[in-house]
Amino acid sequence: MLRQLATLMLLSPAILMPVQAHQIESALTYLDGTLELSSSFSNGEPTQGAVVRLLKPDGSPGSELGRTDASGKLTLDLSGLDDGIVDLQVDGGPGHRDYLEIDLNDGVVNPDAVVSLPVGLMLIGLLVSVQFRNDEDIDGRQHRQ
């Protein structure tokens, strides 16, 4: 009985710790002329099976490019896409996403020019589009902010 109590006391901090989400960190590199996406959680664990997709100009999900393998990697072929800025989303599940903005030129990406966008910046358009807000304070008057 004492051994079971000691085991429970040792394991209880791990059991009671809240589960925390980990940010996804992604990078693009060329290996032997092949564009490879490498993605992992902030704790270093690879993002296995994460869906990699293009985003439409309005930010909605576009076509799926594939899923990361067990080591968090995916070979990308962007040769069929138009030149210009392309937005990629790495979706590792609820709350686990990364966004990459890449400049595509003849199907080739300059990995040094890839920008990783935090989710907060993806939502900045919502904040900018709000011109004012009406609030009522305690005395019932409306104020414009």
N, C-alpha and C positions, 0 to 999 in steps of 0.2 A: 504494500500500500504506500509506503514511504517513497519507494522508487517511482511509482506512478505519479505521485504528487510532485516529486522533483522534476520529472520529465515534463509535466504539465506547466510547471512554473518556468522552465527553460523555454518552452515553445510558445507560451502565451504572448510575449511581446510580438512575435512574428505573426501570430494569428490575429491580434488586435490591431496591427498596423493597417491603415487604410491603403487600399489599392490606388496607385497613382498612374495616370496615363503618361506615356513617354512620347515626346516629340519625335517626328521622323526627320532624318537628315539624309538628303539625297545629293548625288553628284553625277556628272556626266564626264566620261573620259573616252578617248579613242585608243583602242588596243588593236594593233595590226590593221588599221583602217576601218575597224568596226566600232560604231558608237555603242557604248555600254553605260547603262544606268546602274548605279550602285546605291542601295538604300538600306538604312538601318535605323533602329530606334536610338534615342539619345543614350541609352545604357550600353550600346554596342551590339545588341542582338539584331540579326538581320530581319528585315521585314519580309518574311516568307509569304508568298501568295498575294502580295499587294497588287491591286489593279492599277495599271498605268494607262491613263487616257488623255486625249486631247480635250481642251476646254474650248467651247464656242466663244465668240467675241462677247456674248452677254454673260459669260461665266458659268453657263450650264454645262453639264457633262456632254462630251462629244464622243467620238469613236474610241473604242478600247484598242490599245496598242499591244497589250499582253499583260502577263502577270510575272512578278518576280519569282525567281527560283528559291531553293532552300538557303542559298547564300545571300539572298536579297538582291540579285542581279538580273538584268534583262537586257538583251541585245535589241537595239532600236533601229528600224529602217525608216528614215524620214524623207527618202528620195522622192516620194510621190506627192509631197506637200508643196504648196506655194511658198515662195520666198517671203520673208518678213518675220515678224514677231509671232512666236507660237507659245502657247501656254500649256504646260503639262501638269497633271495632277497625279500624285502617287497616293493611292487610297489604301491604307492599311486597316481600315475598319472604323467604326464610330470614334471620333475624336483623334484619329491618327492619320493625318493627311499632311502632305508636303506639296508645295507648288513651285514649279520652275518656269521661268520666262526665258526663252531662248531665241536668238536671232538666227534664222535659217537662211542660208544662201546657197542655192543649187544643191539642196539636200545635205549640206554640210553645216555643222554647228561649230562655233568657236567656243570650246569649253571654258575659256577664261572670261567670256562675256555672259555666261549663264548667271541669272539672278534667282536666288531662292527667296520666295515671298512668304513672310509670315501671314498667318490667317488674318491677323488684325489689319494688315494692309489690304487684303482682299476685300475687307468690309468697309474700307475708307470711303468708297463710292456712296455707300448708304449714308454716311455722316455728312459728306459734302453735299448730297442732294437735298438734305433737310435745310431749308432756308430759315425757318423760324419755328418756334414751338409756343403754343399757348398753354400757360399754366394758371391754375387758380390757386391763390394763396389762402390762408386761413380766413381772411375777411371776405372772400368771395370775389375779389377783384381779379381781373385777368391781366397778365403781364406778358409782353412780347419779348422773347429772348433772341 
